[in-house]
Structures are given as C-alpha cells and as structure tokens.
Amino acid sequence: MTQRRKVPFAGIVIALLTGAVMAFAGTNILLVLAAMLVWIASFWLAATPPPVSLPQQREGVQLTATGMADLIEHSGLPMFMLDGERIVVANAAAREAVGSHTLGQDARVLFRHPTAVELLSEPNGGSATIEGLTGPGSSWQMSRQPIDGRYSLIELVNRTAEIDVSRAHTDFVANASHELRTPLASIIGYVETLVDEGADLPAEQAKRFHVTVLREAKRLQSLVSDLMSLSRVEAEKHDHPREKLDFVGLAQRSARDGAGLDRQDRLDLAGLEGEILVRADEKQLEQLVRNLVDNALKYGEQGTPVSVAIERGERDMAVLTVRDRGEGIPAEHIPHLTRRFYRTDPGRSRAAGGTGLGLAIVKHIVERHRGRLDIASRVGEGTTVTVSLPIAD
C-alpha cells in the first residue's frame, strides 16, 4: 500500500526567508529564485522513503483432528490421536498394524492389556510394554503423551524382532553349550577310566576306549569348526562377493572332497558339464557343496548314488541340485531343517557325525550370495536340495 509523503512546510518557510534576506542584500533576483527552487526541491529528493508494510504474522494454528491426521499420516511408527478415550486419528502405520476399524473405537477396548489401560488413564502419560497386541508372541512399546486436557498422542514401537533375536541368541548359546558338553563329558569319562585303571585295564578294552575318545574329539573339532564357519558367514553376510568363478568346475572338486576317498563310488557327477560363471566367495561356495554332498551321502541309503548337477535356470540363475535316494524327510520337518542344531533324528545324526549346523551354514552362504535354497523330500524316495545363484554378467 502506497503512503503519501508529508510536505516540509518548515523547510520551505526557511528557504523563503533566506531568499528574502539575499534579495534585500542586493543579490540578483534570478540567482535568488534559482537557489530557493533548488533548496525546496531538495526536500523531496532527500526525503526518507516510506516504511515497507510487512504482512502481519499469523497466529498459532489451532489443534484439530484433521491437522494432526495430516501431520502424522506418513510417520513410520503407528500413531493414534485420542479425544479423551476415543480414537479420532490413526495414521497409515497404525491402520496396517491393528486394522482400519480403530477409528471411533474406545482405546481401552482396542489395547485390552491391563498395563495399557492403566497407562491410558495416567494424567502425565508414560510408557509401557504390551504383549500380544497384533498376534501371539508380538511385543510393542506403547508411549502416551498428553497434548492438553482433552487430546493425547499414542505411539507404538514394535519390539518383536528384538525379542526374537535375543531369544534366538539365548537358544543358540544353550544348544551350543549342550552340544559341546556331550562330547567333552564322554572324553573326560573315558580318559578318567584309562588313568584310574592304568595297566589293570585289558588291552582290548583300553583300545576301545581310545577309539571312543578319538571319535568324540573329532566330533568336538567338527563342531567347533562349524561354529566358527557359521560365525564368519554371518559376519560377512552384507558383503556381496565380486570374484567370478566357474560354478561347474568348483562343484566337481568340492563334491569329491565332500565324499572323500571311501565314498567316491557313490557320486554321480554326470550333471556337471560345461562352464557357468557366478560371482562368489570361493571358500564359502566350496563349503556349501561339501556340506550338501556330505549330508546326502550320510543320510542317503547305503550303496545308492548321490547325484550332483548344475544347469542354467530361469531368470539367469545357475541351479545346483544335490539328490540322494534315502528314507526321505517328513513334511513337518522341512521348514525347520536350516535352524541351528535342528535334527529330525538326533541319535542317527550324532552317530553319523553330524553337528546339526551344516544346513544352517548353507542357508547363510546362499543368502550372502543373493541366492535361493529349496529343499524337497518324500518319505521313501529321498531328498533333493536345490541352490540357485545369479549367473555373472
């Protein structure tokens, strides 16, 4: 908006008086008029510009359910706005977690947990853990922040994964301790007998004890080796291998290593021909093939062949297949085979020298190589393990 400038009356009067004095003193009238004109005009030229009119600041936005909905809609955490005890806003994450039926519902009915109900009535807000909110085994951290005497904000943080990881670590330590303790107890028991009996122990029995101690020591060595391998694979799971390797040639060498000299005759490597390049960690890929071949030879029917083949599959994948002709695995066990220390028949697995970690190591190697692991089995027919890895460009 344009503002009018004020007329400088005082300055004009002074200029006129000064001109009159100059004229009375005999100065040329034209020179006096020119000086007065410049003087008066200078008042407008040197005048201070009018102040800029700034827009007034808006007052604070009043809290509304619509405004809060827009504010929290895209938050990654489930969030609710409560009007008293009634849910008036639920963002996208909240609707996905507990369903879209929550709007207008009483929050005490939705959460149902005694601790949550107690937190909802707490005037100063706070935080609590709610178990089983979205299903059995789920765990959520619930926080309530009062906004004013009427509205409050509820935030949920899913802690289920953290608890599952903690439980898995606890189970792993317990299982590893048990697996280590079993051969150690056997070794200690037999060695104590050998020490106590000494020369009084019959030679045949002493030899049998020594064989048992050696077998259990090797089992312990295998277990420690597998634990270290699993730890290394897990530590490198985010490091994508870059080295190009011939999968077919590597599988031939590793399959023979896994079979050993005494089981070479059971290997059928007719499906390993040509050359297929993949990006891989050579040692880990060799361990993968050795583990699969060793498992197939251990649990396949004695005297029956184990087939190993690699072919080009769909979507530029190299597909490794290891098949045995054994007793097969019941369907209910298949989803759990890659768990650490999981065994369908613990007695038979230990007798065969298994540590219960072979397929767990295979699964982590496949994941690191951005591949896929599939296990198919039929009771009485055998088991087929398939590993698919991306072919190198």
NUKOLSE-931445 format. One line per 10 residues: their letters; for each residue x, y, z of C-alpha. Coordinates in Angstrom, 2 decimals. Each point is the difference from the previous one (the first is absolute). Layout:
BEGIN
A	X,Y,Z | ...
//
This chain:
BEGIN
MTQRRKVPFA	0.00,0.00,0.00 | 1.47,3.41,-1.12 | 0.31,2.70,2.68 | -0.11,3.82,-0.75 | 3.11,2.02,0.92 | -0.42,2.94,2.40 | 0.64,3.57,-1.35 | 3.06,1.57,1.80 | -1.64,3.33,0.86 | 2.68,1.01,2.52
GIVIALLTGA	2.80,-0.49,-2.55 | -1.88,1.98,-2.66 | -0.54,2.95,2.39 | 3.71,0.04,0.85 | 0.92,-0.07,-3.72 | -2.36,2.93,-0.72 | 1.39,2.05,2.89 | 3.54,-0.67,-1.13 | -0.91,1.10,-3.57 | -1.55,3.19,1.29
VMAFAGTNIL	3.15,0.85,1.98 | 2.18,-0.64,-3.09 | -2.25,2.26,-2.16 | 0.05,2.76,2.66 | 3.80,-0.23,0.00 | 0.04,0.81,-3.71 | 0.54,-3.48,-1.45 | -1.23,-0.50,-3.56 | -3.66,-0.95,0.16 | 0.39,-2.81,-2.55
LVLAAMLVWI	2.82,-1.56,2.03 | -2.16,0.24,3.14 | -2.96,-1.71,-1.71 | 2.24,-2.78,-1.35 | 1.55,-0.64,3.44 | -3.44,-0.13,1.64 | -1.32,-2.43,-2.61 | 2.94,-2.41,0.44 | -0.26,0.25,3.77 | -3.72,-0.81,0.09
ASFWLAATPP	0.33,-2.81,-2.59 | 2.72,-1.63,2.06 | -2.54,-0.71,2.76 | -1.78,-2.55,-2.25 | 3.19,-1.47,-1.51 | 1.60,-0.70,3.37 | -3.17,-1.02,1.84 | 0.04,-3.34,1.89 | -1.95,-2.68,-1.95 | -3.21,-1.15,1.63
PVSLPQQREG	0.31,-3.09,2.21 | -0.74,-3.36,-1.66 | -3.25,-1.46,1.17 | 0.75,-3.55,1.30 | -2.73,-2.63,0.03 | -1.18,-0.81,3.46 | 1.04,-3.40,1.42 | -2.72,-2.58,0.18 | -1.07,-1.12,3.39 | 0.73,-3.59,1.14
VQLTATGMAD	-1.92,-2.73,-1.82 | -2.75,-1.41,2.12 | 0.29,-3.77,0.66 | -2.56,-2.03,-1.96 | -0.41,-3.69,-0.75 | 0.39,0.71,-3.74 | 3.23,1.93,0.53 | 1.45,-2.71,2.21 | -1.01,-2.69,-2.50 | 1.94,1.80,-2.75
LIEHSGLPMF	2.98,0.44,2.31 | 0.43,-3.65,1.06 | -1.44,-1.84,-3.01 | 3.35,-0.96,-1.54 | 1.90,-0.70,3.20 | 1.74,-3.38,-0.01 | -1.33,-0.78,3.49 | -3.63,-0.85,0.80 | -1.52,3.12,1.59 | -3.47,0.79,1.36
MLDGERIVVA	-1.61,3.22,1.16 | -2.54,-0.36,2.81 | -2.85,2.31,0.88 | -0.43,-1.05,3.60 | -0.05,-3.80,-0.32 | -1.32,-0.01,-3.57 | 2.33,-0.50,-3.02 | -0.56,2.85,-2.47 | 3.18,-0.35,-2.11 | 2.00,-3.10,-1.04
NAAAREAVGS	2.83,0.38,-2.51 | 0.83,-2.43,-2.82 | 2.46,-2.05,2.09 | -2.59,-0.34,2.78 | -2.71,-1.14,-2.41 | 2.38,-2.57,-1.46 | 1.01,-1.29,3.44 | -3.39,-0.30,1.69 | -2.55,0.53,-2.78 | -2.05,2.89,-1.39
HTLGQDARVL	-2.94,-0.70,2.34 | 1.65,1.92,2.86 | -1.40,3.46,-0.81 | -2.69,0.95,2.45 | 0.82,-2.95,2.24 | 0.74,0.21,3.70 | 3.78,-0.36,0.42 | -0.49,-2.15,3.09 | -1.96,-2.51,-2.08 | 2.64,0.02,-2.76
FRHPTAVELL	3.06,-0.63,2.18 | -1.71,-2.12,2.70 | 3.28,-0.48,1.85 | -0.29,0.91,3.72 | 3.24,2.00,-0.11 | -1.17,1.87,-3.12 | -3.35,0.83,1.61 | 1.83,1.28,3.06 | 2.29,2.13,-2.20 | -3.01,1.50,-1.82
SEPNGGSATI	-1.35,1.30,3.30 | 3.35,1.41,1.13 | -0.31,3.83,-0.09 | 3.73,0.57,-0.61 | 0.37,-2.68,-2.68 | 2.89,-2.46,-0.08 | 1.10,-3.25,-1.64 | -0.88,-3.70,0.32 | 0.63,-3.35,-1.72 | -3.00,-1.79,-1.52
EGLTGPGSSW	0.26,-3.70,-0.86 | -2.15,-1.63,-2.68 | -1.49,3.18,-1.49 | 0.16,-1.14,-3.65 | 0.34,-3.74,0.56 | 1.51,-2.66,2.23 | 3.62,0.77,0.84 | -0.16,3.64,-1.12 | 1.40,2.68,2.31 | -0.60,3.75,-0.30
QMSRQPIDGR	1.31,3.00,1.92 | -2.93,2.39,0.55 | 0.58,3.68,0.85 | -2.69,2.54,0.91 | 0.60,3.76,-0.16 | -2.78,2.34,1.22 | -0.47,3.04,-2.29 | -2.52,1.91,2.11 | -2.84,-0.82,2.34 | -1.94,-1.60,-2.84
YSLIELVNRT	2.36,-1.48,-2.60 | 2.90,-2.45,0.33 | 2.37,-1.76,-2.41 | 0.74,-3.74,0.03 | 3.16,-1.41,-1.66 | 0.81,-3.70,-0.50 | 3.46,-1.49,-0.64 | 0.23,-3.64,-1.08 | 2.54,-1.83,2.18 | -0.90,-3.50,-1.23
AEIDVSRAHT	3.06,-0.41,-2.23 | 2.38,1.09,2.76 | -1.53,-2.50,2.42 | 0.14,-2.75,-2.62 | 3.68,0.70,-0.65 | 0.74,-0.01,3.72 | -1.90,-3.26,0.43 | 1.82,-1.52,-2.98 | 3.38,0.97,1.49 | -0.99,-1.51,3.34
DFVANASHEL	-1.15,-3.22,-1.67 | 3.17,-0.13,-2.08 | 2.26,0.34,3.03 | -1.99,-2.65,1.84 | 0.08,-2.41,-2.94 | 3.68,0.62,-0.71 | 0.84,-0.59,3.66 | -1.92,-3.27,-0.05 | 1.63,-1.16,-3.22 | 3.48,0.82,1.31
RTPLASIIGY	-0.62,-1.52,3.42 | -1.10,-3.40,-1.37 | 3.30,-0.99,-1.71 | 2.04,1.63,2.75 | -1.78,-2.06,2.66 | 0.64,-3.16,-2.00 | 3.68,0.83,-0.50 | 0.52,0.84,3.68 | -1.79,-3.15,1.15 | 2.05,-2.38,-2.15
VETLVDEGAD	3.30,1.78,0.73 | -0.67,-0.17,3.76 | -0.63,-3.74,-0.31 | 3.23,-0.46,-1.95 | 1.94,1.98,2.62 | -1.56,-1.74,2.99 | 0.24,-3.55,-1.33 | 3.38,0.44,-1.65 | 1.74,-3.30,-0.71 | -2.84,-2.00,1.62
LPAEQAKRFH	-2.34,0.83,-2.92 | -0.13,-2.77,-2.66 | 1.74,0.98,-3.21 | -3.11,-0.54,-2.14 | -2.12,2.17,2.25 | 2.69,2.69,0.19 | 0.15,0.06,-3.80 | -3.78,0.38,-0.21 | 0.16,2.91,2.45 | 2.73,1.68,-2.01
VTVLREAKRL	-2.05,-0.35,-3.20 | -3.02,1.54,1.74 | 2.06,2.91,1.35 | 1.42,0.65,-3.48 | -3.45,-0.12,-1.59 | -1.48,2.42,2.53 | 3.01,2.32,-0.34 | -0.49,0.11,-3.79 | -3.69,0.66,0.52 | 0.90,2.87,2.33
QSLVSDLMSL	2.46,1.31,-2.58 | -2.68,-0.10,-2.72 | -2.46,1.80,2.24 | 2.44,2.80,0.83 | 0.96,0.29,-3.68 | -3.65,0.30,-1.05 | -0.70,2.58,2.70 | 2.91,2.10,-1.24 | -1.12,-0.39,-3.61 | -3.53,1.09,0.88
SRVEAEKHDH	1.34,3.02,1.88 | 2.16,1.04,-2.95 | -2.84,-0.36,-2.50 | -2.34,2.06,2.17 | 2.64,2.71,0.44 | 0.41,0.30,-3.80 | -3.66,-0.34,-1.00 | -0.24,3.65,-1.15 | 3.18,-0.19,-2.10 | -1.03,-1.00,-3.52
PREKLDFVGL	2.66,-2.26,-1.63 | 1.58,1.42,-3.16 | 2.33,-2.76,-1.24 | -1.10,-1.85,-3.15 | 0.24,-3.79,0.33 | -0.87,-3.01,-2.13 | -2.79,-1.56,2.07 | 0.15,-3.32,-1.87 | 3.74,-0.59,0.50 | -0.18,1.09,3.63
AQRSARDGAG	-2.92,-2.36,0.66 | 1.91,-2.95,-1.49 | 3.01,0.57,2.26 | -2.06,0.70,3.11 | -2.31,-2.98,-0.50 | 2.98,-2.35,-0.14 | 1.50,1.63,3.09 | -3.31,-0.40,1.84 | -0.24,-3.67,-0.94 | 3.56,-0.89,0.96
LDRQDRLDLA	1.89,-3.00,-1.39 | -2.29,-2.60,1.57 | -3.25,1.36,-1.54 | 1.12,1.04,-3.48 | -1.78,-2.94,-1.60 | -3.40,1.31,1.13 | 0.38,3.38,-1.72 | -1.85,0.63,-3.27 | 1.52,3.13,-1.56 | -1.43,-0.48,-3.49
GLEGEILVRA	-1.96,3.26,0.38 | 3.15,2.08,0.43 | 0.98,1.03,-3.51 | 0.93,3.21,-1.80 | 0.73,3.31,1.72 | -2.31,2.36,1.90 | 1.46,3.10,1.63 | -1.31,1.42,3.27 | 1.24,2.74,2.34 | 0.95,-1.81,3.18
DEKQLEQLVR	2.29,-0.47,2.96 | 1.98,-3.08,-1.04 | 0.51,-1.46,3.48 | -3.62,0.47,1.02 | -1.34,-1.46,-3.23 | 2.29,-3.02,0.40 | -1.30,-0.45,3.55 | -3.58,0.20,-1.24 | 0.51,-2.80,-2.52 | 1.98,-2.14,2.48
NLVDNALKYG	-2.70,0.33,2.65 | -2.80,-0.94,-2.39 | 1.88,-2.99,-1.43 | 1.09,-1.19,3.45 | -3.59,0.20,1.29 | -1.34,-1.86,-2.99 | 2.58,-2.79,0.38 | -0.56,-0.26,3.78 | -3.77,-0.20,-0.07 | -0.54,-1.61,-3.40
EQGTPVSVAI	-0.47,-3.74,-0.25 | 3.34,-1.81,0.19 | 1.14,-1.13,-3.43 | -2.29,2.40,-1.88 | 1.43,2.84,-2.11 | -0.10,3.72,0.80 | -0.58,2.13,-3.09 | 1.58,3.44,-0.37 | -0.97,2.22,-2.94 | 0.13,3.66,-1.07
ERGERDMAVL	-2.09,1.55,-2.76 | -1.10,3.41,-1.20 | -3.38,0.81,1.48 | -2.53,2.74,-0.52 | 0.81,3.68,0.61 | 3.74,-0.50,-0.61 | 0.50,-2.32,2.97 | 2.50,-2.84,0.36 | -1.85,-2.87,1.67 | 1.94,-2.56,2.06
TVRDRGEGIP	-1.90,-3.20,0.84 | 1.15,-2.65,2.50 | -2.23,-3.05,0.23 | 0.18,-3.12,2.16 | -2.07,-3.20,0.02 | -0.57,-0.36,3.71 | -2.88,-0.33,2.41 | -1.19,3.52,-0.64 | -1.11,2.64,2.50 | -3.57,0.42,1.32
AEHIPHLTRR	-1.62,3.22,-1.22 | -0.37,1.50,3.48 | 3.80,0.06,0.47 | 0.94,1.73,-3.28 | -0.70,3.63,1.08 | 2.32,-0.46,3.01 | 2.96,-1.73,-1.65 | 2.11,3.17,-0.32 | -0.30,0.86,3.69 | 3.15,-0.39,2.06
FYRTDPGRSR	0.33,-3.42,1.67 | -3.34,-1.18,-1.39 | -0.07,-3.74,-0.62 | -2.84,-2.21,-1.20 | 1.67,-3.00,1.69 | 2.55,1.19,2.62 | 1.34,-3.48,0.75 | 0.61,-0.86,-3.63 | 1.49,3.43,-0.73 | 2.54,-0.25,2.83
AAGGTGLGLA	0.86,-3.57,-0.94 | 0.70,1.19,-3.56 | 2.24,2.78,1.29 | -2.37,2.88,-0.73 | 0.23,3.26,1.94 | -3.46,1.33,-0.85 | 1.52,3.13,-1.58 | 0.61,-1.09,-3.60 | -3.23,1.31,-1.53 | 0.05,3.12,2.19
IVKHIVERHR	3.40,0.83,-1.52 | -1.32,-0.75,-3.50 | -2.98,2.33,0.53 | 2.20,2.91,1.10 | 2.42,-0.53,-2.90 | -2.91,0.02,-2.46 | -1.38,3.19,1.55 | 3.37,1.72,-0.25 | 0.19,-0.94,-3.70 | -3.53,1.39,-0.62
GRLDIASRVG	-1.24,-3.46,-0.90 | -2.81,-2.36,0.91 | -0.08,-3.31,1.89 | -2.76,-2.57,-0.49 | -0.38,-3.41,1.64 | -2.43,-2.62,-1.32 | -0.42,-3.49,1.42 | -2.33,-2.98,-0.06 | 0.05,-2.75,2.56 | 1.38,-3.16,-1.61
EGTTVTVSLP	1.30,1.78,-3.10 | 2.78,2.34,1.15 | 0.82,3.67,0.30 | 0.93,2.65,-2.56 | 1.74,3.23,0.99 | 0.05,2.81,-2.58 | 2.18,3.11,0.16 | -0.54,2.80,-2.52 | 2.67,2.70,-0.43 | 0.03,2.97,-2.42
IAD	2.13,-0.57,-3.11 | 2.78,2.60,-0.39 | -0.59,2.47,-2.83
//
